[in-house]
């Protein structure tokens, strides 16, 4: 069966520090991968998606970036965090683009 | 900008009562409507995907209907139980493009 992992679970970072959140999927190949953010009081916002290794589409201009160095690995990064980057970050995968998505456990990020 | 709206934002229901809430979406170029359940401290879990007007899906005490012509979906929970407490998210595919999520309905079941 397929599983999706995210780490860390919780992170407190100072403004201006770098960020790296990792997501890995097991039990499937060529997954479509997604990064979402939920800010306080708001819905899930799509940040990035990837249909294959090295293929990244950005939905929202911001100081975040994503990379997919391996088929089942998706990384969310920032060089300098902003206060507004605080939120709950979810990684998800699907077999085909935009069909049922399966979510990881999430990372709660607090930027101080 | 495509908006998916869910109502109510939050709901308190007595254990044993039945309840329902709404997801509204643009009716043009519809592709699919998804429902997810998001329990506290867990990941969102897929409940249903519906693609055809008039679709009805059921999973235990939870069911959903779809009206693509008028752009809404209802989620019903029969005989609410404490374990039904969660945020229920709907998400909409427009022309097989990205999922656009609503802000959810937070359901609390009162024992």
Interface residues (C-beta under 8 A of the other chain):
Chain A: X36 X42 X43 X44 X45 X46 X49 X59 X90 X97 X98 X99 X100 X101 X102 X103 X104 X105 X106
Chain B: X4 X31 X32 X34 X42 X43 X44 X45 X46 X49 X89 X91 X93 X96 X97 X98 X99 X101 X102 X103 X104
